[in-house]
């Protein structure tokens, strides 16, 4: 889904706001379709604190989506896809910093592979500029 979003955002010839609205509309339609397909009932809105958290999450998520689409329009889709994987790296780092988790060797190797993959496109350019 993330990879598809980055490619679609790159190739949709609208502005960032219109592209974000289209991607969000598609996700809403897909979620309603999936709920119907799997016979899941939709929760009824109530005046609980959980709904306030959901509204805050939706607003923050929409802002993040808009920033992602805006950034994707500035770089190529392949680079955006690799950089999108940095979410995993930051997730592990936040787990370490905020919850004092200890990542296993597989998580650390995965983080290293993602960071290396993100750096590779720039290594050739930096080498040609004699930075490395």
C-alpha positions, 0 to 999 in steps of 0.5 A: 500500500505504501509503495502504491501510494508513493508511485501514484502520488508521483504520477498523479498530475494534480497538486499535493492537496488534490492528490492527498484527497484522492488517495484518502478517498480511495482508502475510505472506499477500500475500507468500506468495501473490505468491511462489507466483504468481511461482514464487519460492522462499522462502529457507531460514533459516540462522545467517548475520549477514544473518538477524540483520539481518533479525530486527532489521529485522522488530522495528524495522519492527513497532514503526514499524508499531505507532506508525503505527497508533497515530498514525493512530487519533488523526488522520483518514486523509487527513492520515495519508496526506499525512504518510506521504509525509514518508517521501520527504522524510526519505529525501532528507534522510538521503541528503544528510546521511549519504551526501552525495548531491546531489538533483536539481531534481525531487527538491527540487520533489517534497519542496516539494510534499509539505511544502506538501500536509502544511501546507495543512490547517493553514494555514486553521486557523492563519489563523483563529487569526491565527497567520499 
